[in-house]
Amino acid sequence: MSEQTASGVGRIETRGIEPVPDSERRGSPAGLFWVWFGANMGVLGVIMGAALVTFYGLDAVQALFVTVIGACGSFALVGWLSTAGRRSGAPGLTASRAVFGVRGNWGPTLVSWISFVGWETTMCTTAGFALLAVLEISGVPATTPVVVVCILLVVVIAAVIGLLGHATIMWIQKWITWVFGALTLIVIILLAVTVDWSAVGALPTGDASSLLGALGHIAAGTGLSWVAAGADYTRYLPRTSSSGRLIAAVVGGAGIPLVVLITMGSLMAGSDPGLASASDPVAAIGASLPVWMLVPYLLAAAFGLIAAADLSLYSSGLNLLTGGIRVTRMAAVCIDGVLVLAGGLYITVMAEDFYGPFTTFLALLAVGLTAWAGVVAVDLATRRVYDTKGLTDTGRGSPYWYTGGVNRPALCSWIIAIVLGLCFTTAAVGEQVWFAGPFAGTWLGRNSMGWLVAGLTGAGLHAIGRSFIRRPVGTERL
């Protein structure tokens, strides 16, 4: 751990979105391994894996293939986009101003913020389920006041960690990984004993369309949901840090727990198809464990999810500041915490279906996020330096003001990519279709490839549009 990181543990980070000066940058890319391992060892991976068998009709080998490609491939994109933090010293969406313009960046920032708040709500709610289950084992019934207290406790823990900031997050993620990662490994071993291996061996093989749909499901539920956050945790790294090592640390840290958890979910679904649609995923998984392991399992589940929620709360607070909300970082985190608490209470007290809204949420937001990622990925391929002062200058004198505060070619590429991606997207809960694009019935639409269409379109259009952009400071190749 770096001196800078260690000295800041337990103290509220005072820096907002302003770039980190070179004199304060410490550490190495290896520290990112613990950040992403801790954030991806939650039980939601088991539910995603179960869906590969139950909803997409894959066999065990196909599920493993889709998991490795979808999870590791999507986090490779996260790793590449994370290099923006190392290069600029700024959070991901703040560095994005250099691409879209000071005002043009408002749209991507809003989409990213909504995504983070949604994920925070999902993770805190699931962690709340785990605490409720612990109390029920202890004889405390899950009354409405008890539900409120559990959700409130989870949100407060995640918000406090997010409030303390980068140094504390880096330290906590490492210890959560060691302690609760070990518990999670024990849980996986015990779950493996319950698998009906004959049923798994008899699973029918899915077709090519099912493979593509499942690939999109895993990518959207893993790396694509984090594409806007990666740079938030690399901005304290020295500029000389290796991009290759950075990407490898991100992929390794996230890929190892995800492959294990998602694969276990697909194996369990061979004998319990109802696991994928469980309204309380924590309880559904716990039902397969011996009684003596329930409390350790539930604690591991809760803290594994909190380890992801605190990252999301930290990044969503930075998004609010990037969007121009004139509040302190502390206030931004508190605002998000209140919204997450309200959403968590709605899911636990009023909503009957957990998995349906979750997948619908992923399908729509993945389109906007991958469209942004496509544009920014192309920009990173040709940009070597940023005007760090310009990233926080929101006036007309900013080198990233472009025309009226908007880099029109880049913003148009993003918007067109979203529209085209949504044309191939269907968002549904069971038989109820919430949204269906005009081309949702085509081969790409049936295979849930709207997010991929958006990403490739954004990248392609921006690569073409760059020839019409007046290059501001920071785009020169070195």
C-alpha positions in Angstrom: 0.0 0.0 0.0 1.3 3.5 -0.8 2.3 6.0 1.8 -0.4 8.3 0.5 -3.1 5.7 0.7 -2.1 4.4 4.1 -1.9 7.9 5.6 -5.4 8.7 4.5 -7.2 5.6 5.9 -10.0 6.5 8.2 -10.0 10.1 7.2 -12.5 11.8 4.9 -11.1 12.4 1.5 -11.3 16.1 0.8 -10.5 16.0 -2.9 -13.5 16.2 -5.2 -13.1 15.9 -9.0 -10.0 18.0 -9.3 -7.1 16.1 -10.9 -4.5 14.5 -8.5 -1.1 16.3 -8.9 1.9 14.1 -9.7 3.4 14.8 -6.3 0.6 12.9 -4.6 0.5 9.9 -6.8 1.7 6.6 -5.3 1.2 2.9 -5.5 1.1 0.4 -8.3 -1.5 -1.2 -10.5 -1.4 -4.4 -8.4 -3.6 -2.7 -5.7 -6.5 -2.7 -8.2 -6.6 -6.4 -8.0 -8.1 -6.2 -4.4 -10.5 -3.4 -5.4 -12.1 -5.4 -8.1 -11.9 -8.8 -6.4 -13.8 -7.5 -3.4 -16.4 -5.7 -5.6 -17.3 -8.9 -7.5 -17.5 -11.7 -4.9 -21.2 -11.0 -4.2 -23.9 -13.7 -4.5 -25.6 -11.9 -7.5 -23.0 -13.8 -9.6 -24.6 -17.1 -8.6 -28.0 -15.8 -9.8 -26.6 -14.6 -13.1 -25.0 -18.0 -13.6 -28.3 -19.8 -12.9 -30.0 -17.7 -15.6 -27.6 -19.1 -18.2 -29.2 -22.5 -17.7 -32.7 -21.6 -16.8 -33.4 -18.8 -19.2 -30.8 -19.2 -22.0 -30.8 -23.0 -22.1 -27.0 -23.5 -22.1 -25.2 -26.6 -20.8 -22.4 -26.4 -18.3 -19.5 -26.1 -20.8 -21.3 -23.4 -22.8 -22.1 -21.5 -19.5 -18.4 -21.6 -18.6 -17.3 -20.3 -22.0 -19.8 -17.5 -21.9 -18.8 -16.6 -18.4 -15.1 -16.3 -19.2 -15.6 -14.3 -22.4 -18.3 -12.1 -21.0 -16.9 -11.3 -17.6 -13.2 -11.1 -18.5 -13.8 -9.4 -21.9 -16.1 -6.7 -20.4 -13.6 -6.0 -17.6 -10.8 -5.7 -20.1 -12.8 -2.7 -21.4 -13.0 -1.4 -17.9 -9.3 -1.8 -17.5 -8.6 0.1 -20.8 -11.0 2.9 -19.8 -9.3 3.0 -16.4 -6.1 4.3 -18.0 -7.9 7.7 -18.4 -7.5 8.1 -14.6 -3.8 7.4 -14.7 -3.3 9.7 -17.6 -5.4 12.7 -16.4 -5.5 12.3 -12.6 -9.3 12.9 -12.8 -12.3 10.6 -12.3 -13.7 8.9 -15.4 -16.6 11.2 -16.1 -14.5 14.3 -15.4 -11.9 13.2 -17.9 -14.8 12.6 -20.3 -15.2 16.4 -20.5 -12.2 16.3 -22.8 -14.2 14.1 -25.2 -17.7 15.6 -25.1 -17.1 19.2 -24.0 -17.9 20.8 -20.7 -21.7 20.9 -21.4 -21.8 18.0 -23.8 -20.6 15.7 -21.0 -23.8 16.3 -18.9 -25.7 13.6 -20.8 -23.1 10.7 -20.3 -22.7 11.9 -16.7 -26.4 11.6 -16.0 -26.7 8.1 -17.5 -23.7 7.0 -15.5 -25.1 8.4 -12.3 -28.5 6.7 -12.8 -26.6 3.5 -13.4 -24.6 3.8 -10.2 -27.7 4.6 -8.1 -29.5 1.6 -9.6 -26.6 -0.8 -8.9 -26.2 0.6 -5.4 -29.9 0.0 -4.7 -29.7 -3.6 -6.0 -26.6 -4.4 -4.0 -27.7 -2.8 -0.8 -31.1 -4.5 -1.1 -29.6 -7.9 -1.6 -27.2 -7.3 1.4 -30.3 -6.3 3.4 -31.9 -9.7 2.5 -28.8 -11.3 4.0 -29.1 -9.4 7.3 -32.8 -10.2 7.5 -32.1 -13.8 7.1 -29.5 -13.7 10.0 -32.1 -12.1 12.2 -34.8 -14.7 11.3 -32.3 -17.5 12.2 -32.0 -15.7 15.6 -35.8 -15.7 16.0 -36.5 -12.1 15.0 -39.4 -11.9 12.4 -39.0 -9.8 9.3 -41.5 -7.1 10.2 -41.6 -3.9 8.3 -39.6 -2.0 11.0 -37.0 -4.7 11.0 -36.7 -4.5 7.2 -36.3 -0.7 7.4 -33.5 -1.1 10.0 -31.6 -3.7 8.0 -31.7 -1.7 4.8 -30.8 1.5 6.7 -27.8 -0.3 8.3 -26.4 -1.6 5.0 -26.8 1.8 3.3 -25.1 3.6 6.2 -22.1 1.2 6.2 -21.7 1.5 2.4 -22.2 5.3 2.5 -19.6 5.8 5.3 -17.0 3.9 3.4 -17.7 5.8 0.2 -17.6 9.0 2.2 -14.2 8.3 3.6 -13.0 8.0 0.1 -10.2 6.5 -2.0 -7.6 5.6 0.7 -10.1 3.9 3.0 -11.8 2.0 0.1 -8.4 0.6 -1.1 -7.6 -0.6 2.4 -11.0 -2.0 3.2 -11.4 -3.8 -0.2 -8.2 -5.8 0.5 -9.3 -7.0 3.9 -12.8 -7.7 2.8 -11.3 -9.8 0.0 -9.2 -11.9 2.4 -11.7 -12.4 5.2 -15.0 -12.7 3.4 -13.4 -14.1 0.2 -12.2 -17.1 2.4 -15.8 -17.6 3.7 -17.1 -17.3 0.1 -14.7 -20.1 -1.0 -16.0 -22.3 1.8 -19.5 -21.6 0.7 -18.7 -22.5 -2.9 -17.2 -25.8 -1.8 -20.3 -26.7 0.2 -22.6 -25.7 -2.7 -20.6 -27.9 -5.0 -21.5 -30.9 -2.8 -25.2 -30.2 -3.3 -24.9 -30.1 -7.1 -26.8 -32.9 -8.9 -24.0 -33.7 -11.3 -26.1 -36.2 -13.3 -28.7 -33.5 -14.0 -25.9 -31.1 -15.0 -24.5 -33.7 -17.4 -28.0 -34.2 -18.9 -28.5 -30.5 -19.7 -29.3 -29.8 -23.4 -26.9 -27.8 -25.5 -28.0 -24.3 -26.4 -27.9 -23.0 -29.9 -25.8 -20.1 -31.2 -28.5 -17.5 -30.6 -28.7 -18.6 -27.0 -24.9 -18.3 -26.6 -25.0 -14.7 -27.9 -27.9 -13.7 -25.7 -26.2 -15.2 -22.6 -22.9 -13.4 -23.5 -24.8 -10.1 -23.5 -26.4 -11.0 -20.2 -23.1 -11.7 -18.5 -21.3 -8.7 -20.0 -24.1 -6.3 -19.0 -24.2 -7.7 -15.5 -20.5 -7.6 -14.9 -18.0 -5.3 -16.6 -20.3 -3.1 -18.6 -21.9 -1.8 -15.4 -18.5 -0.6 -14.2 -17.1 1.0 -17.3 -17.6 4.6 -16.0 -16.0 3.9 -12.6 -12.6 2.4 -13.4 -10.7 5.7 -13.7 -12.0 6.8 -10.3 -9.6 4.3 -8.7 -6.6 4.8 -11.0 -6.2 8.6 -10.7 -3.8 8.2 -7.7 -1.4 6.0 -9.7 1.8 7.5 -11.1 1.6 8.5 -14.8 4.4 6.0 -15.5 2.3 3.0 -14.3 2.1 0.3 -17.0 -1.2 0.2 -18.8 -0.8 -3.5 -19.4 -0.3 -4.2 -15.7 -3.2 -2.0 -14.9 -5.6 -3.9 -17.3 -4.3 -7.3 -16.1 -5.0 -6.3 -12.4 -8.5 -5.3 -13.2 -9.3 -8.4 -15.3 -7.7 -10.7 -12.8 -9.3 -9.2 -9.8 -12.8 -9.2 -11.2 -12.5 -12.3 -13.4 -11.5 -14.8 -10.7 -14.5 -14.4 -8.4 -16.9 -13.9 -11.2 -16.0 -17.0 -13.1 -16.2 -19.1 -9.9 -19.5 -17.7 -8.7 -21.3 -17.6 -12.1 -20.1 -21.1 -12.9 -21.4 -22.4 -9.6 -24.8 -20.7 -10.3 -25.0 -22.5 -13.6 -24.2 -25.8 -12.0 -26.8 -25.3 -9.2 -29.5 -24.4 -11.8 -29.1 -27.9 -13.3 -30.9 -29.3 -10.2 -32.8 -26.1 -9.1 -34.1 -24.2 -12.1 -36.1 -21.8 -9.8 -32.9 -20.3 -8.5 -32.6 -17.8 -11.4 -36.0 -16.2 -10.7 -35.9 -16.2 -6.9 -37.4 -13.0 -5.3 -34.9 -13.4 -2.5 -31.7 -14.7 -4.1 -29.8 -14.8 -0.8 -32.3 -17.1 0.9 -32.5 -19.3 -2.3 -28.8 -19.9 -2.2 -28.7 -20.4 1.6 -31.3 -23.1 1.4 -28.7 -25.4 -0.1 -26.2 -25.0 2.7 -26.0 -26.8 6.1 -27.5 -25.0 9.0 -24.2 -24.4 10.8 -22.9 -22.5 7.7 -25.9 -20.2 7.3 -24.8 -17.3 9.5 -21.2 -17.2 8.1 -22.6 -17.4 4.6 -25.1 -14.6 5.1 -22.4 -12.4 6.6 -20.1 -13.1 3.6 -22.9 -12.4 1.2 -23.8 -9.1 3.0 -20.2 -7.8 3.1 -19.4 -9.0 -0.4 -22.2 -6.8 -1.7 -21.3 -3.9 0.6 -17.8 -4.1 -0.9 -19.4 -3.4 -4.3 -21.9 -0.8 -3.1 -19.2 1.4 -1.4 -17.3 1.7 -4.8 -20.5 2.6 -6.5 -21.5 5.2 -3.9 -18.0 6.8 -4.1 -18.2 7.0 -7.9 -21.8 8.2 -8.0 -20.9 11.0 -5.7 -18.1 12.1 -8.1 -20.6 11.9 -10.9 -22.9 14.4 -9.2 -20.0 16.8 -8.8 -19.0 16.3 -12.5 -22.5 17.1 -13.5 -22.2 20.5 -12.0 -24.1 20.0 -8.7 -22.6 22.6 -6.4 -22.3 20.5 -3.2 -19.4 19.0 -1.4 -18.4 15.4 -2.0 -19.8 14.5 1.4 -23.2 16.0 0.5 -23.1 14.2 -2.9 -22.6 10.8 -1.2 -25.4 11.5 1.4 -27.8 12.4 -1.5 -27.1 9.1 -3.2 -27.5 7.3 0.1 -31.0 8.7 0.6 -32.0 7.7 -2.9 -30.6 4.1 -2.4 -32.4 3.8 0.9 -35.7 4.8 -0.7 -35.2 2.4 -3.6 -34.1 -0.5 -1.3 -37.2 0.0 0.9 -39.4 -0.1 -2.2 -37.9 -3.4 -3.4 -38.0 -5.1 0.0 -41.4 -3.8 1.2 -43.5 -3.3 -1.9 -41.9 -5.1 -5.0 -42.7 -8.8 -5.5 -40.2 -9.5 -8.3 -36.5 -9.0 -7.7 -34.9 -10.5 -10.7 -37.2 -9.1 -13.4 -36.7 -5.4 -12.7 -32.9 -6.1 -12.2 -32.5 -7.6 -15.7 -34.7 -4.9 -17.3 -32.6 -2.3 -15.7 -29.4 -3.9 -17.0 -30.7 -4.1 -20.6 -31.5 -0.5 -20.9 -28.6 1.2 -19.1 -26.0 -1.1 -20.8 -26.9 0.6 -24.1 -26.0 4.1 -22.9 -22.9 3.0 -21.0 -21.4 1.0 -23.9 -22.2 3.8 -26.3 -20.2 6.1 -24.0 -17.4 3.5 -23.6 -17.1 3.1 -27.4 -16.6 6.9 -27.9 -14.1 7.2 -25.0 -12.2 4.1 -26.0 -11.5 5.5 -29.4 -10.4 8.8 -27.8 -8.0 7.1 -25.5 -6.4 5.3 -28.4 -5.3 8.7 -29.9 -4.9 10.8 -26.7 -1.8 10.8 -24.7 -2.1 13.9 -22.5 -4.9 16.0 -20.9 -5.0 19.6 -19.9 -5.6 18.9 -16.2 -6.6 22.4 -15.3 -9.0 22.5 -18.3 -10.9 19.5 -17.0 -12.2 21.5 -14.0 -12.6 24.8 -15.9 -16.3 25.0 -16.7 -16.1 28.5 -18.3 -15.7 29.5 -21.9 -11.9 29.7 -21.4 -11.7 26.0 -21.0 -9.7 24.2 -23.7 -12.6 21.7 -23.8 -15.3 24.2 -24.4 -15.4 23.5 -28.1 -18.6 25.1 -29.5 -21.0 26.3 -26.9 -19.5 23.9 -24.4 -20.3 20.9 -26.7 -18.1 18.7 -28.9 -20.8 18.1 -31.3 -19.3 15.2 -33.3 -18.6 13.2 -30.2 -22.0 13.9 -28.6 -23.8 13.1 -31.8 -21.9 9.9 -32.0 -23.0 9.0 -28.5 -26.7 9.9 -29.1 -26.9 8.1 -32.4 -25.2 5.0 -30.9 -27.8 4.9 -28.1 -30.8 5.3 -30.5 -29.5 2.6 -32.8 -28.7 0.3 -29.8 -32.2 0.7 -28.4 -33.6 -0.2 -31.8 -32.2 -3.7 -31.2 -33.2 -3.9 -27.5 -36.1 -5.5 -25.7 -36.6 -4.9 -22.0 -39.2 -7.2 -20.5 -40.2 -8.8 -17.2 -41.7 -12.2 -17.9 -44.4 -11.7 -20.4 -44.7 -8.0 -19.8 -42.6 -6.0 -22.3 -41.6 -2.6 -21.0 -39.7 -1.6 -24.1 -39.1 -3.1 -27.5 -37.1 -1.3 -30.3 -38.3 -1.5 -33.9 -35.6 -4.0 -34.8 -35.9 -6.1 -31.6 -37.3 -9.0 -33.7 -34.2 -9.2 -35.9 -31.3 -11.6 -35.4 -29.4 -9.0 -33.4 -32.4 -8.0 -31.4 -33.4 -11.6 -30.5 -29.9 -12.2 -29.3 -29.8 -9.1 -27.0 -27.1 -7.4 -28.9 -28.4 -3.9 -28.6 -25.5 -3.0 -26.2 -22.9 -4.3 -28.7 -24.5 -2.3 -31.5 -24.4 0.8 -29.4 -20.7 0.3 -28.4 -19.5 -0.4 -31.9 -21.6 2.4 -33.4 -20.2 4.9 -30.9 -16.7 3.9 -31.6 -17.0 3.9 -35.3 -18.8 7.2 -35.6 -16.4 8.9 -33.2 -13.4 7.6 -35.2 -14.9 9.2 -38.3 -16.1 12.4 -36.5 -12.7 13.1 -35.0 -11.5 14.4 -38.4 -14.1 17.2 -38.1 -13.1 18.3 -34.6 -10.9 21.3 -33.7 -8.3 19.6 -31.6 -8.0 21.2 -28.2 -5.0 21.0 -25.9 -4.3 17.4 -24.8 -5.0 15.5 -28.1 -1.5 15.6 -29.5 0.2 12.3 -29.8 3.6 12.3 -28.0 
